[in-house]
Amino acid sequence: MSEIELAIESVGVRGDGVAYHDGKPVYVPFAAPGDRVRARLSAAKGETRGELVEVLTAGSRAAPVCAHFGRCGGCALQHLSDGAYAAAKLGWLEGALAQHGFANVDIAPLQRLAPGTRRRACLALARDGEAVAGFHGRMSHAIVDMRECHVLHPALFALVEPLRRLAAALLPKKGTVAASLTLGDAGVDVLLEVPKVPGLEALEALARFAAEQDLARLSWRAGHAFAPVAQRRPVRAVFAGVAVDLPADAFLQASSEADEALGALVLDAVDEPRRIADLYAGVGTFSFALARRAPVHAVEGDAEAARALAQSAARANLADRVTVERRDLARRPLSAEELARFDAVVFDPPRTGAAPQSRALAQSTVPRVVAVSCNPATFARDARILADGGYALAHIAPVDSFVWSPHLELVARFERR
Ligand SMILES: C[S@@+](CC[C@H](N)C(=O)[O-])C[C@H]1O[C@@H](n2cnc3c(N)ncnc32)[C@H](O)[C@@H]1O
């Protein structure tokens, strides 16, 4: 394949440098804006990619902090200077908004969160001769054996070596297991996705592992079969002073710092409502803080999350203040009639966004809608639906919950015109 010189202009949504050749974009992993590079071109899946051969002139670069950077799929942006990093993340948001016809939107500066705070991670454990534990490689199924990590909370990183030893002891040759780690208030919850139901010996080894590592809980899942091996302490998170028992593998924001940052922005955006709907409520990250302002109706599709949220509300004597409904909002969004009893609606859907719920909101009379999103592309699509229904996109606050990754979290406020 041919090698050419390219001038990198921006950073694409996967974190690759973007240059233009014959008027078409070329995506060059690990290139930074302002770089002049030599790259080897190839075509894949309808786009031109450039493998970085040499940086001829360095642009807005920084030395990556992690020795695994470049191979590990966990981080994509450690090679950028601080200014280029923030500009890249804001650029994705502006690009997504422009694609849906928004210009001159009021966007706050990127709110930065500290690295080393990530409280959820899914690691891969494998044996192929040696046992390995780490994230998958960049655009690859290979596992990068993690010896350092600058995004994980130290309590999660401390489990990497013990998990590697566990894989060496328990996995058959060529075996792979996914380990979901969640740091709750009383320690780490580990869920192992295993290929088959573990036998007695494996269960005993897992129970020993849970005790040795002082885990709060250890469970396994094999297809639809699931069982806790050891429940040593309650696995809980606390939101606005209310403790919620977390189901295994429950959704939580990336860090408790992200909870605080997003929660404050959501509270600010709803202002002083009389009745709030919290859609895609999860286990209540925002519900209990919102309930300090006004009664909240929380709607969540996952049965266990909805149950955990309802139980915590009851235990905290808040059952009147936080009502909970389990409902699939993709198939059965709250209708304009149902929405009429709320004067503020918060919605925080998964990465695919909330097109059906946005269409129902667009027909509603709710004065204020607050969107929380982890995907600027689906956010911008849903924002267009709301705007076409008569909402003004008043403000967006982007939050860097996933440091060095190609992800961006945001809170946006819409007001009915
Ligand atoms: C991004 S999380 C946000 C949860 C919560 N707001 C938080 O901050 O922790 C999205 C939530 O939407 C729920 N969800 C996904 N698809 C859904 C659907 N079709 N209907 C209702 N809830 C859904 C997930 O179970 C998850 O709890």
The ligand as an SDF file (V2000), in Angstrom:
LIG
                    3D

 27 29  0  0  0  0  0  0  0  0999 V2000
  -27.2440    5.4670   30.8710 C   0  0  0  0  0  0  0  0  0  0  0  0
  -28.1110    4.5070   32.0230 S   0  0  0  0  0  0  0  0  0  0  0  0
  -28.6630    5.7670   33.1200 C   0  0  0  0  0  0  0  0  0  0  0  0
  -29.1630    5.3240   34.4440 C   0  0  0  0  0  0  0  0  0  0  0  0
  -29.2650    6.4080   35.5020 C   0  0  0  0  0  0  0  0  0  0  0  0
  -29.9540    7.5800   35.0470 N   0  0  0  0  0  0  0  0  0  0  0  0
  -27.8930    6.7560   36.0390 C   0  0  0  0  0  0  0  0  0  0  0  0
  -27.4180    7.8760   35.8530 O   0  0  0  0  0  0  0  0  0  0  0  0
  -27.2790    5.8890   36.6680 O   0  0  0  0  0  0  0  0  0  0  0  0
  -29.4950    4.0470   31.0950 C   0  0  0  0  0  0  0  0  0  0  0  0
  -30.5430    3.2670   31.8460 C   0  0  0  0  0  0  0  0  0  0  0  0
  -31.6110    3.0040   30.9160 O   0  0  0  0  0  0  0  0  0  0  0  0
  -32.1150    1.7060   31.1510 C   0  0  0  0  0  0  0  0  0  0  0  0
  -32.7450    1.2850   29.8970 N   0  0  0  0  0  0  0  0  0  0  0  0
  -32.1530    0.8120   28.7640 C   0  0  0  0  0  0  0  0  0  0  0  0
  -33.0790    0.5830   27.8100 N   0  0  0  0  0  0  0  0  0  0  0  0
  -34.2760    0.9310   28.3460 C   0  0  0  0  0  0  0  0  0  0  0  0
  -35.6160    0.9350   27.8560 C   0  0  0  0  0  0  0  0  0  0  0  0
  -35.8810    0.5220   26.6090 N   0  0  0  0  0  0  0  0  0  0  0  0
  -36.6000    1.3630   28.6560 N   0  0  0  0  0  0  0  0  0  0  0  0
  -36.3180    1.8010   29.9090 C   0  0  0  0  0  0  0  0  0  0  0  0
  -35.0890    1.8020   30.4430 N   0  0  0  0  0  0  0  0  0  0  0  0
  -34.0690    1.3830   29.6710 C   0  0  0  0  0  0  0  0  0  0  0  0
  -30.8980    0.9000   31.5410 C   0  0  0  0  0  0  0  0  0  0  0  0
  -31.2740   -0.2630   32.2690 O   0  0  0  0  0  0  0  0  0  0  0  0
  -30.1150    1.9130   32.3790 C   0  0  0  0  0  0  0  0  0  0  0  0
  -30.4750    1.8310   33.7210 O   0  0  0  0  0  0  0  0  0  0  0  0
  1  2  1  0
  2  3  1  0
  2 10  1  0
  3  4  1  0
  4  5  1  0
  5  6  1  0
  5  7  1  0
  7  8  2  0
  7  9  1  0
 10 11  1  0
 11 12  1  0
 11 26  1  0
 12 13  1  0
 13 14  1  0
 13 24  1  0
 14 15  1  0
 14 23  1  0
 15 16  2  0
 16 17  1  0
 17 18  1  0
 17 23  2  0
 18 19  1  0
 18 20  2  0
 20 21  1  0
 21 22  2  0
 22 23  1  0
 24 25  1  0
 24 26  1  0
 26 27  1  0
M  CHG  2   2   1   9  -1
M  END
$$$$
